């Protein structure tokens, strides 16, 4: 059987693509990712990065309020029983993703819990090989595999994720635990400057920890940070360990001098933000699609989700190195679905 649409990835972009293609009677197949220890370590388990976010305040349609009865009524019982208890107000990342997944299946989306390990898009239909050894053929493909945040690899980063450790200031910076409290940002490029400037709106003080004596960021971004009275740069320093408790989450960050590694300093902080970039999840493509210099997939037509291979579309963070929000990912998922539907119709392949 040749699939009309295969969607690779299961974040907001993937499920939105599935909702729209399923409503168009294209019977999409979503390959949502495999549940493996490697994917857990990389942050690429099914349902995407939002499963690592406790509170979601900025996704339209989910204001603060108790959603327990709605979740009970909406999510399939076999999955609902394994979901963590509702936090009480608003919606959590895992809850939002489960609702998107359920909405897609309600319209007939089929799901394969596996990883795509290789593709052949040099001829049509396209061929996809999964981790379990299966081979699929597809008339169109939507790549929605996202991008994973880069961390330093410290055990304490993993321990306190969702408890003060984040890689997205815009997503999490306004949360109550970070307001009017000191925060730490690690990095020295434009991303770190953007994160720290944004966090300064909410924090009492922002420490920028940079391993060198000069920032790598563009001049205007660096000046913005250096002139901000609420931002203090810790030069020639690296993160030694993130400190805290299970009850309170992050309480401080210990840094170590790169000039004299016997010197350490403990910074009181309720949050730690890694701002050392993201890596798009494109390894399985083996360079077959055009990317920018940063590795993100390129849309070859402005405002459209077409890639460099006709019939292959890209949605969400795998093609977005700028916004990286759940709502923008979902929006581009809708765009990719409509682009795929119209392309198939134009080719007489619906």
N, C-alpha and C positions, 0 to 999 in steps of 0.2 A: 504494500500500500504506500502510495506517495502522498505525504501530507501537503495540504495547501499552505498552511502557515505553521512554522515551528518557532516558538518564542524561547530564547535561551536566557534564563535569569528570572528571579522571583521577588524583586523589589517592587516599589510602586510603579515603575515603568513597565515591568513585565506583566503585572496583573492588570494594569489599565489597558495595555495592548490586548490582553486576553479578553477582557470584558468587551471591548469594541469589536474585535474580530469574531468573537463568539456571537454577539448580537447581529453580526452581518452574515451569520450562518456559514462561517468558514471553518468551523470545528477545529479551533487551534489546539496544538499540543504544547504545553509548557514543560520545559525541562528545568525543574526548579533547583537543582543542585543536589549533591550527595551529602548525607550525614556522616562525615568522617572527622577524625581528630585533626587531620591536616586542614580541612576547611574551618574547623573551630579556631585553630591557631591563627589562620589567615584572616578570619573574620568574613568568610564567604559561605557560611551555612545557608540553607534555604530561608527565604523571607527577608534576606538582605540586612543592611546595617541598622535599620530601625528596630530590629529585635534586640539590639544592644542599648536602646534608649528607653528609659523608664517613662518619662513624661513627654507628651507631644502637645504643645500648646498652640502651635502655629499652622496646623492643618485645617483648612476651612471645613466647617460643618461639625466640629467636635468641641464645643465649648465645655467649660468646667461643669461637672455634674456626674451623678452616679449612673454608670452605664451597665450595671450588672444584669438587670432584666433584659436589656437589649442584646447583650452578648449571649446570654442564655438562649434567647429566642433565635438568634441569627447564626451562631456557629454550630456546625455539626457536632453532635454530642461526643463522637469518638475523638475529636480534637479538643473540644471544650474542657473535657475532664483533665487534660494534661496542661492546661494553661495556668500560669501563676494567678493567685487571687488578685482581684481588681484592687488597685491602689486607693480608690475612693473618689478622686476628683479627676475630671478630664479623661483622656485616653492614653494608654501606654503604647509604646512602639510595637510590642508583640501583638497587642489587641488590634491595633489598626491594621497590621499586616494580615492577621487571621481573617479580619472582616473583608479585606480586599480579595484574599484567596477564596473565601467562601462565595463572594459575589461573582467571581469569575466561574467557579464551578456551578453556580446556580444557572448560568447561561449555557452550560454544556462543555466548558473547557475541560480537556483531559490533561492529566498531570503525570509526569514521570520523575521520580525522585532519584536523580542521577546527575552526573557531571558530563558535559560534552568535553571530550579530551582532544578531539581533532575534527577538522572540517575540510572538505574539498569543495571549494566554490569556483573551481576553474571550468566546470561544465554544469549543464542544467539537465535534470534536477540536481540540486545540491546534495551532497552526502555528508552525514554527521555520524561520528562514532562516539559512543558513550563509554563511561568507565566500566560498565558491566560487559562490554564487548559487543553491544548491539549496534547495528548500522541502520540509520534512517535516511529516507530521501525526502526532500522538501522542495516545493515550488517557490517558496519565499521563506526568508528567515528574518526575524527581528532579534538583534543582539541587544540584550538589556542586562548585561552581567555586572554593571556598576563599577565602582572603584573602591578600593580598600584604603583606609587611612594608614599612613606610615607611623609606626611607633618606634621607640628606641629598643624595645625588646626586653625591658626590665620585668621581672616577675611581679613587682608591685604595681606596674601599669595594668597588668591583667587582673590582679586582685581587686583593684578599685575602679574598674570600668563600671559606669553607671552609679558610682558612689563618690563622684568627684573627679574622675578621670574622663576626659572627652577629647575629641579631635574636631569638634565643630562648635565654635563660639556662637555663630548665628543660631544654631539649633538649640543650644543649651544655656547660653550666657545669661539669659534673663530669668532663669529658674531661681526660686527663693534661696536655695542653698548657696548661691553665688553672689547674691545681692549684698552690697555693703560689707563685703568680706575681701581680704587679700587673695589674689589669684596668681598662678604661675603659668607663663607661656614659654615653651621651649622652641627655639628656632631663631634664624637670623635673616630669613628672606622675606619677600613681600607677603607671603601667607601669614607669617608670624606678626608682621606689622599690622596687617588687616585685623587679625584676631585680637591682638592686644589693644588696638585702638577701639574696636567694638566693645571689648570687655570693660574698658575704662568707663563706659557709660553707666555700668552697673556696680563695678567693684569699688572697694575703698582704696585699693592699690593693686597695680598689676606689675609683677616682676617678669621681665623678659630675660631668660637665661640663654646666653650665647657663648659658644665655645671659643670664639676669637675676640680680638680687640677692635673689630670694625664690623658693621652689619653688611650683609650681602645684598640687602634690599635696595631697590631703586632709591635715588636720592630724595625724591619727594616723600616717599613712604617712610624712609628712615627719619627725615626731619620731623615729620608729623609725630612720630613716637618720641623722639628725643626732646621735643618741645612740650610734650604733654606732662603736666605736673603730677598726674596720677599714674605715670608709668616710670618705672625704675629699671634700667638695664644692668644686669649682672654680667660683666664682661669676663672673658677667659674662664668660663665655668661650664660644667656639665652636670646633668642630673645624676645623682648618686643613688637616691632611693626616694620613693614616695611613701610617706608615713601616715598612719591613721589607725582606725579601729573598725571592726565589723559594725559596731553600733553607729559610729559617727561618720564613717567614710574617711576621706582625706582630711587630715588636720595640719599637715606641714610637708615640706619638701626639703630634703637635704641635698645641697649642691657641693661639688668638689672643684677645686681650682685646677685649671689645665697648666698653670705655670708651676705650682707647687702642689703635687697631689696629696700632700699630707694635710693641707688646709681644707676644712669643710665648714659649711655654714648651714644652719637650719632656718628656713623661711616659713613663718606661719602662713598657712593658706588653706582655704576650704576647697580649692579646685586646682587641677593641673590640666593644661590644654596642650596637646601635641600639635605643633604647627610645622611639621617637617614634610608636608606634601602628602599626596595620594598617588596610588598606583592603579591605573585602570586594569580591569581583569580581562585581558585580551590574549593571554599566553596561548590558548587553544587555537587561536586564529593563525598562528605561525606566520605573521606578517602579510597575510593575503589581502588585507584591507588597508586603505590609505589612512595614516594617522598624522597628527601634528608632531612637532619636535618633542612634545611631552608624552607621547604615546597614546593620547586620547583619539578615538575614532573621529574621522572628519566627515562632516556633512558636505557633500559635493555640490549641493544646491542651497543657496541661502534660505533659511527658514523652512527647509524640507529635510526629512530624515534619511534621504538616500545616501548610501555609501558609494565607494568607488567600484563596487560590483553591482550591476543591475539585479534587482530582486532581493538584495540584502539591505536591511534598514537598521539604524542604530537609535536607541532611545535611553534616556536616563544618564546617570553619571559616567557611563563608559564613553559618552561623547560630550560631556560637560565638565570642563575644568574651571568653571567660573561660579555658577550658582550653587550646584550640589545640594538642592533642597528636595524634600519629598514631593512637594507640590509641583515643582518644575519637572521633576522626573516623571510624575504621573501625567503631566501635560504633554510631554514629549512622547510618552507611551501611547496616548491617544493619537497624536500626529502620526506616529509610525504605523499604527493600525490602519488609519485612513489611507496613508500612502500605500501600504501593502495591498489593501482592498482594491484601490483604484488601479494599481499596477497590474494586479491579477486580472481585473476586468478588461483592461486595455489589451492584455495579451490573450484574452479569451480563455483564461485558466481558472476562472471562478468555479 
